Amino acid sequence: MQRVLLLIVFLAAYTIQAQTDLLDAEALYKNKNYQEALVKYQNIYDKDSTQLIAIERLGDIAGHQKKYKKAMSYFEILVERDPKNANYHFKYGGAMAFYIKGISKFKAIKYLDDVKFHLHQAAILDKKHIESRHALSQMYCELPGIVGGSIKKAKFYADELLKISPVDGHLAFGFIYTYEEDYSKAEESYKKAIEVGGSPTTYLLLGQLYEKQELPLKALKIYKTGLDKTKSAQLQTALSQLNQKLN
């Protein structure tokens, strides 16, 4: 009986310590202290390889550090352990997409079907998964037709985004129209995104569109408007950089 009690006490203490370690690691991660968080998550994983959150964060941190091959290895484990999890498929496909951008086109081709599969799986498993639809819309927009690129498919996922999250749908269409160099429609889409969302990203993308068209005064105006409304450090940086170019 005494041995049983000792075992119960030990297990309780171990569980509490594991929870404390995880909370500490999560706090570091949320504060973007990725290197310190990495050590914590690695220790958690080494003690208990069934901790899915530790595996996911190790993959996330590898992605932040642009170690996409390493990130893929962690997300692959997650997909194998929980194949019905949309976010795991999205992260695996996303890490793979970033990885192939840094290798030769010849080598990248063999990964394309896997990228498409996992992004599609994320969208299928979660009918409201915004990030996977953004990724699919952008991917089909940028891919050459010979390997499956299609503006029609890009617009299909942008349309789905409009139904799920109007601001994301307008941003997706803004990206597509910019890619097609239909700048008037792109401007209209980004303005709609500002109307329904008004996040720093919406102002930033419209400003970047104006800069792309060599309309710096319009870009300055939209950056200033966005900065006044959102107090975004990102917009402050964009505004400062544009002012430096003009001076």
N, C-alpha and C positions, 0 to 999 in steps of 0.2 A: 504493500500500500504506500509506504514511504517513497519507494522508487517511482511509483506512478505520479505521486504529488510533485516530486522533484522534476519529472519529465514535463508535467503540465506547466510548472513555474518556468522552466527553461524555454519551452515553446512560446509561452506568453511574452517573455522577455525578448526573445528573438523576433517575434512578430512586431512588437512595439519598436524595437531598434530599426527593423527593416522599414517600417512606416515613417519613422523619423528621418532616416537616410533619404527616402524617396521625397519627402517634403522639402528637405534641404536642397536636394538636387533640382527639384522643380523650381524652387525660388531662384536658384542660380541661373537656370535656363531662361526663365522669364525675364530676368535682368540682363540677359545676353552675356553672362559670364560663362561662355561656352567651354573654355578650357577647364575651368574648375568643375563645371557641371559634368564634363566628360569623365573626369576621374571618379566622381561620385557614381554616375550611372554604370561605369565599367565595373566598379566594386560590387554594385548591386547585382549586375548580370553575372559576375564571376561566382557570387554566392548562390544565386538562384536564376538559372537560365530560362525559367518559365515566366519571368517578369516581362510581359509584353511591352509595358510602358518604357522600361529601360532599353529594350531593343529598339523601340520606335525613336526614342530620344537620341540614341547613339547614331541612328540613321539620319535624324534631323541635323544633328551637330556636324556629321560628316558632310552633309549637304551645304550647311552654312560655311564650312571650311573649303568648299568646292572639291571635296574628295568624293566625286560622284560614284566611282566604281565601288568604293567602300560603302557608301550609302546604299547602293543597290544590294549589296550582300546582306545588310540588315533588313531591308524591306522585303527581300525575297523570303527570308525566314518568316516574317509576319504573314505574308500571303499564303505560305505553305501551312501555317498554323491556323489561320482564320481566313479561308478563301472567300468568305461571304462579306468581308469587311471592305466597303467601298474606298475608304480613305487609305487603306494599305495598298490597294491596287493603284490608286492615284499617285501615291508617293513613290511606289516602285516604278511605274511608268514615267513619272516626272523626272526622277533621278536618272533613269536610262536616257531620257530625251536630252538632258543636260550633258550627260556623258558623251553621247555620240556627236554633240556639237564640237567637241574637242579632239575628235579623231578624224581620219581620212574618210571621204565620202564612200570609198570602196568598202571600208570596214564597217561604216555606219549602216549600210543597207541591210546587213543581216540582223540588225536590232530593230528595224522599223516595224516589222509585224508584231513584235513583242510590245513595243511602245503603244501601238494602236490597240492591241488586245487589252492591255491593262487599263488604259484610259477609258476605253469603251466599257470594260467591266465595271469601273467605278461609276460611270454614268448609268449603266443598266441597274446596278445594285441599289443605287440611291437616286431616285427620280428628281431630287432637288440638289444634287451635288454640283455646286457652282464651279469650283476650281477645275474639275475634270472637263466640264463643257467649255470653259475658257481655253484650256489647253488644247482641246480637240479643234475648236474653232481656229485658233492661231496656227496649229499644226497643219490643218488642211489648207489654210490660206498660204502658208509659206512653202509647203512641199511642192516640188515640180510635179507636173501632171503625170510624168512617166513612172513615178513611184507612189502615185495615189493622191496627189494634191488635187484639190477641187474647191473652187470658190463656192459652188453650190452647197457642198457639205459644210463649209465654214459658216455659211449663212444659216444653214439648218440649225447648227448648235447655237448660233447667236440668237435665233428666233426662240429656241428653247430657253435661253437665258432671260430673254425679255419677259417670258411668262413666269419664270421663277423669281427673278430679281431684275426689275426694269433698268436700274442703274448699270448693272453688269451687262445686260443686253445692249444698251446704248454704247457702252465702252467697247464691247466686242465688235459692233458694227463700225464704230469709229476706227478701230484697228484695220478692219477689212477694207474700208473705203480709203484709208491712208495708203494701204498696200497697193490698191488699184490706182492710186493717185487721183482719186475723185475727191479733191480737197473740200469742195463745198458741202458734199454729203457728210464727209468726216467731221467738218466743223459743226454741222447741224446735229450730228449724233452726240458729239462731246458736249454741246450746249444743253441737249436734253438730259445728259447724264448729270450735269451740274444742277439742273432744275429739280430732278427727282432725288439726287443724292447729295451733291455738294461737298463731297469728301475732298481732301487735298489732292488725291489722285486725279479726280475729274478736272480740276483746274490745271494741274501739271500737264496732263496730256493735251489739253487744248492749247496751252502755251507752247508746248513742244511742236504742235502742229503749225502754229504761226511761225515759229523759228524755222521750221523746215521749209516754209514758203518764203523765208526772208522778209518777214513782217515783224520786226523786233518791237515796234511801238505797241502793236496789238498784244504781243506776248507779254511785254512789261505790264500793260494794263490788267491783263487777266491774272498774272502772278500777284500783282498788288491787291487786286480784289479778293483773290483766294486767300492771301496772307491775312488780310484784314478780317476775313470771316472765320478762318480756321486756326490762325496762329501757328501754322505748320513750319517746322524747321526745314522740311524738304522744299517748300515753296520759297522760303527765305534764301536757301542755297541757290535755287534756280534764278531768283531775282538778282542776287549778288553776282552770279557768274555772267548773266546777260548784261548787267551794268558794266562789268569789267570789259566785256567785248566791245561795248559801244563807246567807252571812254578812251 
